[in-house]
């Protein structure tokens, strides 16, 4: 089971607070007018089930929703993050004040359906890479405000995290190269400014690829390369005095994953993992 980092835990609390604020009155933080129809002392049990196959992700977010709303709500999880479950599976059982269960229902399910969707799609992609040493990476194409949550979900699905933001690694792209005066100059400046940070360069052709290798980039991203050019780049890299890790990006589909895993590249990155997800169909039933 994946472990949340301290920064992810802090982000989680902020995400839940903001999500609850979207639903509840600024005047009365617990004022759900429909829930007021139910007696204040009413107690209920509930279950959350999935209506489709999925990879579980989002336990901590659901826990935090009800922790912030009402500490009297108890949650008994039947599955764990990263676990593949079948349609119809009970994910958790809840008990507590009826008003609180109903007030938190939608927010809890919103987090769960989104993070499980990210984990599920990632698991489908990583399964296609089985038998190879190529690793699947996410990107910064995440839902605003849910960067760390979706990065966690990718790990639950068996993928790996690329850089978290603009601060923890260099990714030198076309406009950076133009503004710096070339690939070699951009890499040299990066080494001078932050020698401890990995330097990755995105290239669009084999000439730029060779320049990046000559300038000793740590990672070279082959952006929208044809299969033939990817194979050529792998061969050049193997013979180079300063070989780099190779990453492929652009138009990553199921069909391409099958062919790319045979090329010997180190990484395949896909924005689809976090931006093209379709929410998992979930339901909370009160009894």
C-alpha positions as CSV (number, residue, x, y, z in Angstrom):
1,X,0.0,0.0,0.0
2,X,1.3,3.4,-0.9
3,X,2.2,5.8,1.9
4,X,1.3,9.5,1.8
5,X,4.1,11.9,2.2
6,X,3.9,14.8,4.7
7,X,3.4,17.3,2.0
8,X,0.6,15.1,0.5
9,X,-1.1,14.9,3.9
10,X,-1.0,18.7,4.3
11,X,-2.3,19.2,0.8
12,X,-5.1,16.6,1.5
13,X,-6.4,18.6,4.5
14,X,-6.5,21.8,2.4
15,X,-8.2,20.1,-0.5
16,X,-10.9,18.7,1.7
17,X,-11.5,22.0,3.5
18,X,-11.9,23.8,0.2
19,X,-14.2,21.1,-1.1
20,X,-16.4,21.3,1.9
21,X,-16.5,25.1,1.7
22,X,-17.9,24.8,-1.8
23,X,-20.9,22.9,-0.4
24,X,-21.5,24.6,3.0
25,X,-22.6,28.1,4.0
26,X,-19.9,30.5,5.0
27,X,-22.2,31.7,7.8
28,X,-22.7,28.2,9.3
29,X,-20.0,25.7,8.3
30,X,-22.3,22.8,8.9
31,X,-25.5,24.2,7.4
32,X,-26.9,21.6,4.9
33,X,-30.5,22.7,4.6
34,X,-31.7,19.3,3.2
35,X,-30.0,17.4,6.0
36,X,-32.0,19.6,8.5
37,X,-35.1,17.7,7.5
38,X,-33.7,14.8,9.5
39,X,-33.8,14.7,13.3
40,X,-30.6,15.9,14.9
41,X,-30.3,12.7,17.0
42,X,-30.9,10.3,14.1
43,X,-28.2,7.7,13.6
44,X,-27.6,5.7,10.4
45,X,-25.4,3.1,8.8
46,X,-24.1,3.4,5.2
47,X,-22.0,1.6,2.7
48,X,-20.0,2.9,-0.3
49,X,-20.0,0.5,-3.2
50,X,-18.5,0.5,-6.7
51,X,-20.6,-0.2,-9.7
52,X,-17.6,-1.0,-11.9
53,X,-14.2,-2.7,-11.7
54,X,-11.6,-0.3,-10.4
55,X,-8.3,0.2,-8.5
56,X,-9.0,1.6,-5.1
57,X,-7.6,5.0,-4.2
58,X,-8.8,7.8,-1.9
59,X,-9.3,6.3,1.6
60,X,-7.5,9.2,3.4
61,X,-9.6,11.8,1.6
62,X,-12.9,10.1,2.6
63,X,-11.6,9.8,6.2
64,X,-10.7,13.5,6.2
65,X,-14.1,14.6,4.9
66,X,-15.9,13.0,7.8
67,X,-13.1,13.9,10.3
68,X,-13.6,17.6,9.4
69,X,-17.4,17.3,9.4
70,X,-18.1,15.1,12.4
71,X,-15.6,13.0,14.4
72,X,-18.5,10.8,15.5
73,X,-18.6,9.2,12.0
74,X,-16.9,5.8,12.0
75,X,-15.5,4.3,8.8
76,X,-14.6,0.6,8.4
77,X,-12.7,0.1,5.2
78,X,-13.1,-3.3,3.4
79,X,-10.4,-2.6,0.8
80,X,-7.0,-0.8,0.7
81,X,-5.6,1.8,-1.7
82,X,-4.0,0.1,-4.7
83,X,-6.2,-2.9,-4.5
84,X,-8.1,-4.0,-7.6
85,X,-11.8,-4.6,-6.8
86,X,-14.7,-5.8,-8.8
87,X,-18.0,-4.1,-9.6
88,X,-20.4,-4.5,-6.6
89,X,-17.7,-4.6,-4.0
90,X,-18.4,-2.8,-0.7
91,X,-15.5,-0.4,-0.3
92,X,-16.4,0.7,3.2
93,X,-19.0,0.8,5.9
94,X,-19.9,4.0,7.8
95,X,-21.9,4.7,10.9
96,X,-22.7,8.0,12.6
97,X,-25.1,10.9,12.8
98,X,-27.4,10.8,9.7
99,X,-27.1,14.5,9.0
100,X,-23.3,14.2,8.9
101,X,-23.3,11.1,6.7
102,X,-25.5,12.8,4.1
103,X,-23.7,16.2,4.2
104,X,-20.3,14.6,3.5
105,X,-21.6,12.0,1.0
106,X,-21.0,14.0,-2.2
107,X,-17.7,15.5,-1.3
108,X,-16.3,12.1,-0.2
109,X,-17.5,10.4,-3.4
110,X,-16.1,13.2,-5.5
111,X,-12.6,12.6,-4.2
112,X,-13.0,8.8,-4.3
113,X,-14.4,8.6,-7.9
114,X,-11.6,10.9,-9.2
115,X,-8.6,9.3,-7.5
116,X,-9.8,5.8,-8.2
117,X,-10.3,6.7,-11.8
118,X,-6.7,7.9,-12.0
119,X,-5.4,4.8,-10.3
120,X,-7.5,2.6,-12.5
121,X,-6.3,4.1,-15.8
122,X,-2.7,4.0,-14.6
123,X,-3.1,0.3,-13.7
124,X,-4.4,-0.4,-17.2
125,X,-1.4,1.4,-18.8
126,X,1.2,-0.3,-16.6
127,X,-0.3,-3.7,-17.4
128,X,0.5,-3.1,-21.0
129,X,4.2,-2.5,-20.1
130,X,4.6,-5.8,-18.3
131,X,7.6,-7.8,-19.4
132,X,9.7,-4.7,-20.0
133,X,11.9,-2.4,-17.9
134,X,10.1,0.7,-19.1
135,X,8.3,2.7,-16.4
136,X,5.2,4.8,-16.7
137,X,5.3,8.4,-15.6
138,X,2.7,11.0,-15.0
139,X,2.9,14.7,-15.9
140,X,1.9,18.1,-14.5
141,X,-1.4,17.9,-16.5
142,X,-3.4,17.4,-13.4
143,X,-6.7,18.8,-12.2
144,X,-6.1,22.2,-10.6
145,X,-5.7,21.9,-6.8
146,X,-5.4,18.1,-6.9
147,X,-1.8,17.8,-8.1
148,X,-0.5,15.8,-5.1
149,X,-3.7,13.8,-4.8
150,X,-3.5,12.6,-8.4
151,X,0.3,12.0,-8.1
152,X,-0.5,9.7,-5.2
153,X,-3.2,7.9,-7.2
154,X,-0.8,7.3,-10.1
155,X,1.5,5.5,-7.6
156,X,-1.5,3.4,-6.3
157,X,-2.0,2.3,-9.9
158,X,1.6,1.2,-10.3
159,X,3.0,4.3,-12.1
160,X,5.8,6.6,-11.1
161,X,5.8,10.3,-10.5
162,X,7.6,12.7,-12.8
163,X,8.6,16.0,-11.3
164,X,6.0,17.3,-8.8
165,X,6.2,21.0,-9.9
166,X,8.5,23.6,-11.4
167,X,10.9,23.5,-8.5
168,X,12.2,19.9,-8.1
169,X,13.7,19.2,-11.5
170,X,14.6,20.9,-14.7
171,X,12.5,20.2,-17.9
172,X,14.1,22.3,-20.6
173,X,11.6,22.7,-23.5
174,X,11.6,24.4,-26.9
175,X,10.9,27.9,-25.6
176,X,13.5,27.6,-22.8
177,X,16.1,26.5,-25.4
178,X,15.3,29.4,-27.7
179,X,15.5,31.9,-24.8
180,X,18.7,30.5,-23.5
181,X,20.4,30.4,-26.9
182,X,20.6,26.7,-27.4
183,X,20.5,23.3,-25.7
184,X,24.1,23.3,-24.5
185,X,23.8,26.8,-23.0
186,X,20.6,25.9,-21.2
187,X,22.1,22.8,-19.7
188,X,25.3,24.6,-18.6
189,X,23.2,27.3,-16.9
190,X,21.1,24.7,-15.1
191,X,24.2,23.0,-13.8
192,X,25.5,26.3,-12.5
193,X,22.3,27.3,-10.8
194,X,21.3,24.0,-9.2
195,X,23.9,21.3,-9.6
196,X,21.8,18.9,-7.4
197,X,18.7,19.0,-9.6
198,X,18.2,16.5,-12.4
199,X,18.3,18.0,-15.9
200,X,15.9,16.8,-18.6
201,X,15.7,18.2,-22.1
202,X,12.7,17.8,-24.4
203,X,13.8,17.3,-28.1
204,X,11.9,17.1,-31.3
205,X,14.4,15.5,-33.7
206,X,17.6,13.4,-33.7
207,X,19.8,16.4,-34.2
208,X,18.5,18.0,-31.0
209,X,18.8,14.6,-29.3
210,X,22.5,14.4,-30.1
211,X,23.0,17.9,-28.8
212,X,21.4,17.0,-25.5
213,X,23.6,13.9,-25.2
214,X,26.7,15.9,-26.0
215,X,25.8,18.5,-23.3
216,X,25.3,15.6,-20.8
217,X,21.6,15.9,-20.0
218,X,20.5,13.4,-17.4
219,X,17.2,12.6,-19.2
220,X,16.2,13.3,-22.7
221,X,12.5,13.4,-23.6
222,X,11.7,12.2,-27.2
223,X,8.6,14.3,-28.0
224,X,6.3,12.8,-30.7
225,X,9.2,10.8,-32.2
226,X,8.3,8.1,-34.8
227,X,9.0,4.5,-33.8
228,X,11.9,4.4,-36.2
229,X,13.5,7.5,-34.7
230,X,13.0,6.2,-31.2
231,X,14.8,3.0,-32.1
232,X,17.5,5.1,-33.7
233,X,17.8,7.3,-30.6
234,X,18.1,4.2,-28.4
235,X,21.0,2.9,-30.6
236,X,22.8,6.3,-30.5
237,X,22.4,6.6,-26.8
238,X,23.9,3.1,-26.2
239,X,27.0,4.1,-28.1
240,X,27.4,7.6,-26.7
241,X,30.1,8.5,-24.2
242,X,27.5,10.1,-21.9
243,X,24.3,8.1,-22.3
244,X,21.1,9.5,-20.8
245,X,17.9,8.1,-19.5
246,X,15.3,8.2,-22.3
247,X,11.7,9.2,-22.0
248,X,9.0,9.1,-24.7
249,X,6.0,11.4,-24.7
250,X,3.3,12.5,-27.0
251,X,0.2,10.6,-28.3
252,X,0.6,7.7,-25.9
253,X,-2.2,5.2,-26.6
254,X,-2.8,1.5,-25.8
255,X,-1.5,0.5,-29.2
256,X,1.7,2.6,-28.9
257,X,2.5,1.2,-25.4
258,X,2.7,-2.2,-26.9
259,X,5.3,-1.2,-29.5
260,X,7.2,1.3,-27.3
261,X,7.9,-1.2,-24.5
262,X,10.1,-3.2,-27.0
263,X,12.3,-0.2,-27.8
264,X,14.2,-0.2,-24.5
265,X,13.4,3.4,-23.5
266,X,13.5,4.0,-19.7
267,X,10.2,5.9,-19.3
268,X,6.9,6.7,-21.0
269,X,5.1,9.8,-19.8
270,X,1.4,10.3,-20.3
271,X,-0.8,13.3,-19.4
272,X,-3.9,11.1,-20.0
273,X,-3.4,9.4,-16.6
274,X,-4.5,12.6,-14.8
275,X,-6.4,14.7,-17.4
276,X,-8.4,12.2,-19.4
277,X,-9.9,10.2,-16.5
278,X,-13.5,9.2,-16.4
279,X,-14.9,9.1,-12.8
280,X,-15.6,5.7,-11.3
281,X,-19.3,5.0,-10.8
282,X,-19.8,4.9,-7.0
283,X,-22.8,4.9,-4.7
284,X,-23.4,5.5,-1.0
285,X,-26.4,3.7,0.5
286,X,-27.9,4.7,3.8
287,X,-29.7,2.3,6.1
